[in-house]
Amino acid sequence: MNSVEPAAVRVIITLGLDFPSPLLEEPMRLAASLLALMTAGLAFAEDKPKPTKEETVVVAPLKGESKTVKLFDGKTLEGWEGYEDLWSVKDGVIVAKNTDPLKFSTYLLTKEKYTDFRLTFAAKLVESEMHSGVAFWGKVKPDVSKEPEKDRSKFTYAGHLVMFPSGYGMFDLFGRNGLPVDGKPAMKVGKQHDWNEIEILAQGNRVRVAVNGTAVVDWRDPKPETIKEAPIGLQLHSNNVKQEIHFKGLELETFPKEDKLLSVK
């Protein structure tokens, strides 16, 4: 019997192949068979379908009564709740202001809950460089602290956040953190320490935003199960320095009639 290369025998044993004994007597045939097996394996790998790009999840706008709600009467914080020493009204403007450090971001929250809406308002960053924002589609989450009273987390929020100015973009508070939304378009048209006219259109799982008449965000949440009917919150960000942010306007349309940003020029 012809000798067989030890390496070839090891391959046969490893693969568990049951070749007839004549094959062992012919090393050339053995090599050819192994080559055929390898070639077939490569061909199979090439024939496997390539993964396709994940399809965009589309949730249609919800249906409901479309009505206009003035969230701010220009004089009081009726219809809102938050820490009274941090939120006030002056000269027809909602003022968010802290003088002591804030361990957690805090919010002025609507007492009513919303799903699909159009919110138009103006916002101005007066003091500090930290962004503010509008939160929605989430829940109030005081339990971010084990001591809510001490750490002042009674009005902390978990959910979606549209940020402005400074860090324009979107964030998932106490969830996925930064969302894949490019903030550069908003930075081009936004004003750091002046009034910005902002429109947020939230429908289904789609969020669109316009800043000063320019569309800057159009994003669908690939995890619509995270979307909840919830309060809308104005943000005063956690910080170790003094901050002041102003808000005015704050008019909301429930279940918007028109499926587009109305403030875009």
N, C-alpha and C positions, 0 to 999 in steps of 0.2 A: 504494500500500500504506500502511496506517495505520502511524504510528510506534509503536514498542514501548519501554516504559520500560527504560532501561539496567539497572536493578536486577533486573527480572524476567528479562532475558536472562542476567545473571550467575548467577541461581539455577538456570536450566535447564542452563547449561554446567557448573556445580559438581556438580549432581546427575546429570549424564550422561543426562538424559531426552531421548528421541527423539520430540518432538512433531511432528505434521504442520505444514507451513508455514501452512495457514489459521489455525492457532491463534495464530501470531505476529501475524496481522493483527487479532486480536480480543483486546485487553488484558483485557477483562472476563472472557472465557472462561478466559484464562490465570490470572487471579487466583483464579477459582473452582476451577480444577483444583488449584492449589497449596494452597488452603485444604482441599480434600478430602484431599489427600495428608497434610497436617499432622494433620487430624482422625483419619484412619485410624491414623497413627503413635501418637497419644495413646491411642486405643482399644486398640491392641495392647499398649502399655505397661501399661495398667490391667488387661488380661486375663492378664498374666504371673502365675503363681502366686507368692504371697508365701512367703519362706523360713520353714520351720517350725522350731520349737524342737528343738534337737538331742536325739535320743532318748537316754535313760539307758542306758549299757552295763551289762548285768547278767551277771556271771559267777557261776555257782552254786558253792556251797561244794564244795571238793574232798573226795573220799572217801578214807578211810584208817583206820587203827586209832586208836580213841579211848582215850587213856590219860592218867593224871595223873602229872606229873613235878614233883618238888620241885627247883626250880632252885637253891635255897639251903638248905644243911643247918643253918644257924644258927651254924656254927663256923668253917668254912673257905670258900675260894673255889674249891673243887674243881668242875670242870666249866666254869670261867670262865677267860678270859685278858684281861690288860690290864697297864698299868704298875703294878708292885707298890708303888711309892712313892706312888701316887695312890689306890689301892684297898686297903682292909683290912677286917677284921671286928673289931667291938668290941661286947661285951654283946649278942650275938645280932643285930647290925645290920651291914649292909654300909655302910661309910663311904667316900664319895668326897670327897677333900680335896686342894686345891692351895695352896701357899704362894707359889710363884713364878708369874709370868705364863704362860699357856698360849696359844700362837699358834693352835693348832687345837683344836677340840673333840675329846675323846678318850672312849673307851667301854670299859666292862667287857663283854666279849662272851661269849655262850655258845659252847661248842665244838661243840655240835650245831646243825643248821639246821632251820628250821621254815617252814611255809607257813600253813595254817589253824590257829588256836589261840585259846584263851582264857587270858589272863594276869591274875592277881589279885595285888595287892601293896599295900604302903603306902609312901609317900614323904614326906620332910620336908625342906624347905629350911631349913638351920640358919644359914648365913652367906652374905651377899651377896643381891642381889635378882634375879640372873640365873636364868632358868628352867633346868630340867633336862629329861629326857624319856626315852622308850623308842623305840629305833630298830628297824626290821624291814623285811623284803621288799627288802633291798638287797644291799650287798656291802662288805667291808672295803676301804678305799681309801687306802693309805699314799702313793700317788703324787700326792696333792694338793700335796705338797712335793717339790722336786727334791732335798732333803736330809732324808729321813725321820728319820734318827737325830738330827740336830741339832734339827730342828723338832718332834720327837716326834709324828710322824703315823702311826706304825706301826699304831695302833688307831683310826684315823679311819674314819668310816662314810659311805657314800653310799646314800640310800634314804629310806623314809618315817619320819617322827618324830612321835610324839604328845607334845606339850609340856605341862609343868606345873612349878610354878605360874607366877605372873607372866604369861608369854606363853602362855596356854592356846591350843590350836588344833592345827593340823598343818602340817608343813613337809616339803618334798622336798629332802633334803640333796644339794647339788651337782647339782641337777636343775632343777625348776621353781620352787624356793624356796617362798614361802608358798602354801599350798593354800587353796581357798575354803571354809574351815571357820570358823564363827563361834565365837570363844572366850568370848563374853559369858556364855552359860549356865554354863560351868564356873567363871568368875570369881565368879558369884553364890553358889556353894556351896563353892568351894575355900577353903583356909586358907593364908595366905602363909607363916607360920613355925610350922606345927603339922603333925601327921600327917594325910595325905589317903589315904583308902581308894580305890584305883583299879582298875577292871576294863577291859581292852582285849579286844575280841572281833573278830578278823580272820578273815574267811571270803570265799573267792572274791576279789572286788575291793571288798568292803564292809568298812568299819571302823566299829565302834561303841565308844563309851567312856562309862563311868559314873564319876562322882566323888562320893564320900560318899553313895552310894545314889541318885543322880540321873543319868538319861541326859543326856549333854551333847553327844555327837557321833554322827551317823549319816550317813556319806558313802561314796559309791562312786567309785572311781578311774576316770575316763573313758579312761585309758590303761593297761589291764590288762597290756599287754606290758612295763610297767616292774616288775611284781611278780615277785619271785624267791624261791625257797627260800633262806633266809639265816639267819645268826645273829641273835639278839636282843641288843640292846645298851643298857646303861644309860649315860646321858650325863653327862659332866662338861664343861660348856661352856667354850669359849675365853674368856679373860678376863684382864685386867691386875691384878685384885685377888684376895684370898683368897676361897675358896669352900668350903662344906661341905654335902653333901647325904647324907641317910641313906635306906636302902632296907631293907625287911624283908618277910617273907612269900614272895613270888615263887613262886607255884604256877601251873603251866601245864597246860592240858588240850589235847592234840593232837586235831585233827578233832572239835571239840565236838559232843556228842550233841544238845544243845538249842540251837535257833537263836534265842537271846534273851539279853539281859543278865541274869544271875542275881542281881546285887547291887542291882538297882533295887527300891526299896521300893514 
